[in-house]
Amino acid sequence: MATSTDRLHLAITSTGAKSVTRQLRGMNVAMLAVGYTALRMGESLRKSIDTITNLKNQTNVFAKSQEGANFRMESAIKIARKWNQPLSQIGDVMQRVSIAQDAAGIGDETVVKVVENLTAAVALSGATAPVRTGYGSE
């Protein structure tokens, strides 16, 4: 025959098991959240590396020397930070201006200044991304 002490002990054990189960479920959710966050960080890191690689390729193609390529890459990064613009877009503008560099007879410093002025104009205009690319209206 069970005494009141035994029943109380069983109730505490059952409550403890339920509490542990709830905590384990909470840990599963937390581990899923950590895994998802790590996955997103990895994807972001991959995109950043791709952007830097593309910028390096864009600057190396049109630079006449390694010093010129380094100057353009550093300048593109500074412009992107200063005007809070995506580095990939700065690289695209730099590449397009560089295509015309020889025909216009301008130097690397002028290319960088033209890119910065174009970036500033777009940033200060407040245009949305579709408008900037010509696929939308204000």
Secondary structure, 3 states (H helix, E strand, C coil): CCCHHHHHHHHHHHHHHHHHHHHHHHHHHHHHHHHHHHHHHHHHHHHHHHHHHHHHHHHHHHCCCHHHHHHHHHHHHHHHHHHCCCHHHHHHHHHHHHHCHHHHCCCHHHHHHHHHHHHHHHHHHCCCHHHHHCCCCC
